[in-house]
Structure formats: C-alpha cells, structure tokens
Amino acid sequence: MLSKFFTKLFYIKIYRNKFVVSDVEKNRESTFSATHPFTTSRLLVGEFTEAESLLSSALKQEYKGKWFSPSPIVIIQAMEMAEGGLSSVESSVIRELAFGAGARKVLLWEGKTLSSEEVIEKAKNI
C-alpha cells in the first residue's frame, strides 16, 4: 500500500531511435533521442543494449534531483513499425526493455494513443 505513494507512472512511446516519456502525474513529456541507433531496417528495437541504455538513462533523468527513485510503473507503446501488430518476440523485447530499464510493472499497449486519464486507468489493472 505504501508503495503507491512513492511509485511513479510513465507512459513511454517508442519511435525510431527515440523514446517519448510522459510523466502522467506532472503532465510533462520529454523526448530522448539515441546517439547510438537502436532501430534497424526491420525492427523498431533491433539493438537491445542501445535501447535499454537510453531508456534507463531517460528514466533516471526523470528522477533527477530526487533523493529516492523507486521503480516505476510503465505503460509502453510502439508507435512505428507495428503495422499488423507486434509479434510475440517483439512484444517480449519491448516488455524486457522496460523491465531492464528499471520498471517494476509493465503493460505493453497496442492500439490508439492513450490520454493521461486512460493511462492512469490502465495502470490500476497492472
């Protein structure tokens, strides 16, 4: 119960070589672009280590200036290269990417872009 007071909720959208991280509670969005590409010609996340490193840095940046940074709840969505849906391998890679970057709970969302209210509602069921 106490963890709800310390847990952050992030909505992360993945684009080619870029993450857009939304802090839902603060209604703030930050973009993090890769200096070392993680997207390949066939996969949105083709270079896992590069993507994980960038996402981990992005989440740490969101906690910058805080003395305590608990593992967040993450709703993550592929915004490109997902026509026809993600394969089970792509889904696993994206979930593992969020866990590897420090997430405590992860929901991979496929569908329309979510509003802040929808993100909060979906996070209740993770």
Z-matrix of the N, CA and C atoms (Angstrom, degrees):
N
C 1 1.453
C 2 1.529 1 111.31
N 3 1.332 2 116.38 1 -44.74
C 4 1.451 3 120.88 2 -178.49
C 5 1.524 4 111.84 3 -62.88
N 6 1.345 5 116.74 4 -29.51
C 7 1.467 6 120.05 5 -178.17
C 8 1.523 7 112.30 6 -63.23
N 9 1.325 8 118.50 7 -23.81
C 10 1.464 9 120.93 8 178.55
C 11 1.526 10 111.71 9 -63.65
N 12 1.327 11 116.73 10 -28.84
C 13 1.455 12 120.18 11 -179.79
C 14 1.527 13 112.08 12 -75.37
N 15 1.322 14 116.88 13 -23.45
C 16 1.454 15 121.46 14 -175.85
C 17 1.524 16 113.45 15 -105.36
N 18 1.303 17 118.09 16 -14.55
C 19 1.456 18 121.94 17 -174.86
C 20 1.518 19 111.68 18 -82.11
N 21 1.333 20 115.09 19 134.46
C 22 1.459 21 121.90 20 174.95
C 23 1.524 22 108.21 21 -95.50
N 24 1.320 23 115.24 22 156.00
C 25 1.458 24 122.46 23 176.66
C 26 1.516 25 108.24 24 -121.04
N 27 1.326 26 116.19 25 123.71
C 28 1.457 27 121.36 26 178.57
C 29 1.524 28 110.49 27 -121.59
N 30 1.313 29 114.70 28 140.59
C 31 1.470 30 122.67 29 172.67
C 32 1.522 31 105.10 30 -109.63
N 33 1.321 32 116.12 31 115.27
C 34 1.455 33 121.47 32 -175.13
C 35 1.518 34 109.91 33 -113.09
N 36 1.327 35 115.02 34 125.01
C 37 1.460 36 121.35 35 176.81
C 38 1.529 37 107.91 36 -108.26
N 39 1.333 38 115.25 37 130.78
C 40 1.458 39 120.50 38 -178.68
C 41 1.522 40 109.15 39 -103.07
N 42 1.324 41 114.38 40 125.95
C 43 1.465 42 123.10 41 173.55
C 44 1.527 43 107.27 42 -119.18
N 45 1.314 44 117.39 43 175.21
C 46 1.462 45 120.39 44 176.44
C 47 1.534 46 109.36 45 -57.67
N 48 1.338 47 115.07 46 116.03
C 49 1.463 48 123.01 47 176.35
C 50 1.527 49 114.21 48 55.10
N 51 1.333 50 116.07 49 32.80
C 52 1.463 51 120.01 50 -176.89
C 53 1.528 52 110.55 51 -157.75
N 54 1.324 53 115.66 52 141.67
C 55 1.462 54 122.55 53 172.03
C 56 1.526 55 108.25 54 -117.41
N 57 1.315 56 115.97 55 138.09
C 58 1.458 57 121.67 56 171.08
C 59 1.524 58 105.62 57 -113.44
N 60 1.329 59 115.59 58 114.90
C 61 1.462 60 122.07 59 -175.21
C 62 1.523 61 108.71 60 -107.12
N 63 1.326 62 115.04 61 121.27
C 64 1.464 63 120.70 62 178.83
C 65 1.518 64 109.52 63 -106.90
N 66 1.322 65 115.85 64 123.11
C 67 1.456 66 122.00 65 170.74
C 68 1.523 67 104.84 66 -87.47
N 69 1.299 68 116.06 67 101.68
C 70 1.462 69 122.18 68 -171.17
C 71 1.525 70 111.74 69 -63.08
N 72 1.319 71 117.09 70 -39.98
C 73 1.461 72 120.27 71 -176.60
C 74 1.528 73 112.37 72 -68.83
N 75 1.336 74 116.59 73 -34.58
C 76 1.462 75 120.68 74 179.89
C 77 1.524 76 112.26 75 -93.22
N 78 1.331 77 116.01 76 -3.22
C 79 1.456 78 121.75 77 -178.43
C 80 1.536 79 111.00 78 52.50
N 81 1.358 80 114.32 79 48.20
C 82 1.456 81 121.54 80 -177.52
C 83 1.528 82 109.33 81 -127.90
N 84 1.317 83 116.06 82 139.04
C 85 1.461 84 121.75 83 -178.47
C 86 1.530 85 109.10 84 -123.89
N 87 1.336 86 116.53 85 134.45
C 88 1.460 87 122.14 86 178.61
C 89 1.519 88 109.26 87 -127.91
N 90 1.331 89 115.88 88 142.95
C 91 1.455 90 121.52 89 179.17
C 92 1.519 91 109.40 90 -108.91
N 93 1.337 92 115.60 91 134.90
C 94 1.456 93 122.34 92 179.86
C 95 1.522 94 107.87 93 -125.91
N 96 1.319 95 116.03 94 113.44
C 97 1.468 96 121.89 95 -178.52
C 98 1.522 97 109.89 96 -100.27
N 99 1.322 98 115.46 97 144.85
C 100 1.459 99 121.77 98 -177.65
C 101 1.523 100 111.53 99 -78.05
N 102 1.327 101 115.98 100 134.07
C 103 1.459 102 119.92 101 170.05
C 104 1.525 103 109.12 102 -85.97
N 105 1.335 104 115.57 103 -27.48
C 106 1.463 105 122.47 104 173.89
C 107 1.527 106 106.20 105 -115.08
N 108 1.324 107 119.27 106 110.74
C 109 1.467 108 122.53 107 -173.94
C 110 1.525 109 113.56 108 -55.50
N 111 1.322 110 115.23 109 138.69
C 112 1.462 111 120.04 110 174.06
C 113 1.522 112 112.13 111 -110.70
N 114 1.323 113 117.90 112 -12.47
C 115 1.458 114 122.29 113 178.08
C 116 1.526 115 108.57 114 -88.81
N 117 1.338 116 114.91 115 137.37
C 118 1.464 117 120.46 116 175.14
C 119 1.523 118 108.00 117 -110.56
N 120 1.313 119 116.83 118 179.52
C 121 1.465 120 119.74 119 -178.52
C 122 1.528 121 112.13 120 -64.52
N 123 1.319 122 117.84 121 -23.71
C 124 1.464 123 120.52 122 -177.60
C 125 1.521 124 114.98 123 -111.60
N 126 1.333 125 117.84 124 -18.98
C 127 1.459 126 120.16 125 -174.01
C 128 1.523 127 111.90 126 -130.89
N 129 1.312 128 115.41 127 136.70
C 130 1.461 129 120.76 128 176.30
C 131 1.530 130 110.06 129 -61.84
N 132 1.312 131 116.34 130 -42.87
C 133 1.470 132 121.85 131 174.26
C 134 1.522 133 106.59 132 -118.01
N 135 1.320 134 115.42 133 87.23
C 136 1.455 135 121.34 134 -179.52
C 137 1.515 136 112.69 135 -98.77
N 138 1.320 137 116.95 136 -22.97
C 139 1.470 138 123.43 137 177.34
C 140 1.522 139 107.24 138 -116.38
N 141 1.326 140 115.11 139 89.75
C 142 1.455 141 121.90 140 -171.79
C 143 1.530 142 112.73 141 -58.84
N 144 1.310 143 117.52 142 -47.68
C 145 1.468 144 121.21 143 -175.88
C 146 1.522 145 111.42 144 -60.29
N 147 1.323 146 116.39 145 -41.15
C 148 1.474 147 120.12 146 178.69
C 149 1.526 148 110.98 147 -64.83
N 150 1.325 149 116.44 148 -43.52
C 151 1.464 150 120.89 149 -179.51
C 152 1.528 151 111.09 150 -65.86
N 153 1.314 152 116.50 151 -43.60
C 154 1.462 153 120.80 152 -179.33
C 155 1.531 154 111.25 153 -63.82
N 156 1.309 155 115.74 154 -40.92
C 157 1.468 156 120.25 155 178.50
C 158 1.533 157 111.18 156 -62.76
N 159 1.326 158 116.97 157 -44.96
C 160 1.463 159 120.81 158 179.38
C 161 1.525 160 111.15 159 -64.94
N 162 1.328 161 117.48 160 -44.47
C 163 1.462 162 119.98 161 -178.84
C 164 1.529 163 110.80 162 -66.81
N 165 1.309 164 117.38 163 -39.67
C 166 1.461 165 120.90 164 177.07
C 167 1.530 166 110.51 165 -60.65
N 168 1.321 167 116.89 166 -44.78
C 169 1.469 168 121.48 167 177.43
C 170 1.525 169 110.97 168 -63.13
N 171 1.328 170 116.56 169 -39.19
C 172 1.466 171 120.78 170 179.42
C 173 1.523 172 110.92 171 -62.77
N 174 1.326 173 117.01 172 -44.89
C 175 1.460 174 119.54 173 -179.48
C 176 1.528 175 110.74 174 -67.53
N 177 1.331 176 117.66 175 -38.28
C 178 1.466 177 120.24 176 176.28
C 179 1.524 178 110.60 177 -62.88
N 180 1.315 179 116.65 178 -38.62
C 181 1.464 180 121.41 179 178.69
C 182 1.534 181 110.42 180 -62.74
N 183 1.317 182 116.36 181 -35.87
C 184 1.465 183 120.00 182 178.97
C 185 1.529 184 112.12 183 -66.20
N 186 1.332 185 116.62 184 -24.10
C 187 1.465 186 121.08 185 178.13
C 188 1.525 187 112.47 186 -98.56
N 189 1.319 188 116.87 187 5.46
C 190 1.462 189 121.07 188 -176.16
C 191 1.533 190 110.49 189 -54.14
N 192 1.322 191 114.98 190 133.73
C 193 1.459 192 120.37 191 179.64
C 194 1.516 193 114.15 192 87.81
N 195 1.309 194 117.33 193 -4.38
C 196 1.466 195 121.26 194 178.26
C 197 1.521 196 109.10 195 -95.62
N 198 1.302 197 117.32 196 144.01
C 199 1.459 198 120.45 197 179.08
C 200 1.521 199 111.36 198 -84.21
N 201 1.331 200 116.73 199 -12.72
C 202 1.462 201 121.14 200 -177.78
C 203 1.519 202 107.88 201 -137.24
N 204 1.319 203 117.53 202 128.55
C 205 1.468 204 120.45 203 -180.00
C 206 1.530 205 110.30 204 -129.16
N 207 1.322 206 116.42 205 90.62
C 208 1.465 207 119.99 206 -179.64
C 209 1.528 208 111.22 207 -71.15
N 210 1.303 209 115.75 208 160.16
C 211 1.463 210 120.65 209 177.26
C 212 1.524 211 109.54 210 -66.67
N 213 1.326 212 117.23 211 126.39
C 214 1.467 213 120.19 212 -175.40
C 215 1.524 214 113.34 213 -83.18
N 216 1.311 215 114.05 214 166.53
C 217 1.463 216 122.43 215 167.40
C 218 1.520 217 105.41 216 -94.13
N 219 1.327 218 116.53 217 133.35
C 220 1.456 219 121.29 218 -174.53
C 221 1.523 220 110.66 219 -126.02
N 222 1.318 221 115.33 220 130.76
C 223 1.466 222 121.65 221 166.12
C 224 1.514 223 104.39 222 -108.93
N 225 1.332 224 116.08 223 122.35
C 226 1.461 225 121.10 224 -172.18
C 227 1.525 226 109.64 225 -124.45
N 228 1.333 227 115.75 226 142.09
C 229 1.461 228 120.70 227 -174.64
C 230 1.524 229 110.41 228 -142.34
N 231 1.330 230 115.78 229 131.89
C 232 1.469 231 121.76 230 173.03
C 233 1.524 232 107.19 231 -80.62
N 234 1.330 233 116.05 232 122.43
C 235 1.456 234 120.72 233 -176.78
C 236 1.521 235 113.15 234 -98.06
N 237 1.329 236 117.04 235 -14.00
C 238 1.453 237 122.11 236 -179.54
C 239 1.532 238 108.74 237 -135.73
N 240 1.305 239 115.76 238 162.43
C 241 1.454 240 123.23 239 175.58
C 242 1.530 241 112.54 240 56.36
N 243 1.318 242 116.41 241 34.26
C 244 1.464 243 121.26 242 -179.11
C 245 1.526 244 111.67 243 -124.84
N 246 1.321 245 116.38 244 18.97
C 247 1.458 246 119.79 245 -179.51
C 248 1.530 247 109.38 246 -59.02
N 249 1.302 248 116.10 247 132.65
C 250 1.458 249 120.76 248 -179.35
C 251 1.514 250 113.38 249 81.11
N 252 1.319 251 117.39 250 4.56
C 253 1.459 252 121.29 251 178.87
C 254 1.518 253 112.27 252 93.04
N 255 1.295 254 115.08 253 161.45
C 256 1.467 255 121.40 254 179.64
C 257 1.523 256 109.89 255 -87.51
N 258 1.319 257 116.28 256 145.54
C 259 1.466 258 120.10 257 173.96
C 260 1.530 259 107.68 258 -74.88
N 261 1.323 260 116.33 259 166.38
C 262 1.469 261 119.62 260 179.03
C 263 1.524 262 110.69 261 -63.02
N 264 1.326 263 117.63 262 -32.68
C 265 1.463 264 120.85 263 177.78
C 266 1.523 265 110.21 264 -67.32
N 267 1.335 266 117.90 265 -45.81
C 268 1.464 267 121.27 266 178.49
C 269 1.526 268 110.84 267 -61.80
N 270 1.318 269 116.85 268 -41.92
C 271 1.467 270 120.89 269 178.31
C 272 1.521 271 111.31 270 -60.97
N 273 1.321 272 116.20 271 -44.24
C 274 1.470 273 120.76 272 178.94
C 275 1.521 274 111.39 273 -62.79
N 276 1.324 275 116.40 274 -42.60
C 277 1.467 276 120.78 275 179.80
C 278 1.530 277 110.29 276 -61.43
N 279 1.308 278 117.64 277 -44.68
C 280 1.463 279 120.87 278 -177.46
C 281 1.527 280 110.93 279 -67.68
N 282 1.334 281 117.43 280 -41.78
C 283 1.470 282 120.08 281 176.98
C 284 1.535 283 110.19 282 -62.04
N 285 1.329 284 115.87 283 -47.69
C 286 1.462 285 120.58 284 -179.08
C 287 1.529 286 111.36 285 -63.10
N 288 1.306 287 116.49 286 -33.07
C 289 1.459 288 121.95 287 176.40
C 290 1.529 289 110.14 288 -58.70
N 291 1.317 290 116.71 289 -47.18
C 292 1.468 291 121.07 290 -179.86
C 293 1.528 292 111.64 291 -67.15
N 294 1.332 293 116.92 292 -43.43
C 295 1.471 294 119.48 293 177.77
C 296 1.528 295 110.68 294 -63.34
N 297 1.323 296 116.94 295 -42.77
C 298 1.459 297 121.34 296 179.83
C 299 1.518 298 113.06 297 -63.89
N 300 1.325 299 116.50 298 -27.73
C 301 1.468 300 121.41 299 178.76
C 302 1.526 301 112.01 300 -83.05
N 303 1.343 302 116.37 301 -3.79
C 304 1.455 303 119.27 302 174.54
C 305 1.514 304 117.02 303 117.05
N 306 1.325 305 118.12 304 2.49
C 307 1.467 306 120.03 305 -179.03
C 308 1.522 307 111.40 306 -67.52
N 309 1.309 308 115.40 307 144.56
C 310 1.467 309 121.93 308 176.88
C 311 1.523 310 110.81 309 -87.32
N 312 1.332 311 115.28 310 -39.69
C 313 1.461 312 122.19 311 177.79
C 314 1.521 313 107.68 312 -136.15
N 315 1.335 314 115.84 313 144.48
C 316 1.462 315 120.33 314 -176.94
C 317 1.525 316 109.93 315 -136.00
N 318 1.325 317 114.97 316 135.93
C 319 1.461 318 122.25 317 169.96
C 320 1.513 319 107.14 318 -123.23
N 321 1.327 320 116.15 319 121.92
C 322 1.454 321 121.05 320 174.37
C 323 1.520 322 106.75 321 -88.45
N 324 1.321 323 116.62 322 119.29
C 325 1.456 324 121.82 323 -177.82
C 326 1.520 325 110.01 324 -103.41
N 327 1.315 326 116.33 325 130.73
C 328 1.456 327 122.48 326 172.57
C 329 1.518 328 106.63 327 -122.28
N 330 1.302 329 116.69 328 124.97
C 331 1.458 330 121.01 329 -178.25
C 332 1.511 331 109.70 330 146.43
N 333 1.316 332 114.35 331 -157.76
C 334 1.474 333 119.52 332 -178.23
C 335 1.522 334 110.08 333 -68.43
N 336 1.321 335 114.75 334 158.71
C 337 1.464 336 120.56 335 175.76
C 338 1.523 337 108.83 336 -62.03
N 339 1.314 338 116.52 337 137.94
C 340 1.459 339 121.82 338 -176.19
C 341 1.527 340 111.94 339 -92.69
N 342 1.318 341 115.34 340 146.31
C 343 1.466 342 120.90 341 171.50
C 344 1.533 343 107.55 342 -81.47
N 345 1.308 344 116.80 343 167.68
C 346 1.466 345 120.68 344 177.96
C 347 1.519 346 111.60 345 -58.47
N 348 1.311 347 116.73 346 -40.49
C 349 1.461 348 120.99 347 179.67
C 350 1.527 349 111.05 348 -64.61
N 351 1.327 350 116.88 349 -39.92
C 352 1.469 351 120.77 350 178.74
C 353 1.530 352 111.18 351 -67.97
N 354 1.324 353 116.90 352 -36.47
C 355 1.471 354 120.81 353 177.46
C 356 1.524 355 109.32 354 -62.81
N 357 1.312 356 117.07 355 -46.59
C 358 1.461 357 121.65 356 179.78
C 359 1.519 358 110.34 357 -61.25
N 360 1.308 359 117.11 358 -44.14
C 361 1.470 360 121.15 359 179.68
C 362 1.532 361 111.69 360 -62.81
N 363 1.323 362 117.12 361 -44.25
C 364 1.465 363 120.91 362 -179.67
C 365 1.528 364 110.94 363 -67.58
N 366 1.313 365 117.76 364 -33.41
C 367 1.460 366 121.51 365 -179.89
C 368 1.527 367 111.68 366 -65.72
N 369 1.307 368 117.21 367 -26.88
C 370 1.467 369 121.16 368 178.24
C 371 1.520 370 112.23 369 -64.59
N 372 1.336 371 116.60 370 -24.27
C 373 1.467 372 121.25 371 -176.04
C 374 1.527 373 114.00 372 -101.93
N 375 1.320 374 116.17 373 9.77
C 376 1.477 375 118.61 374 179.97
C 377 1.519 376 109.05 375 -83.20
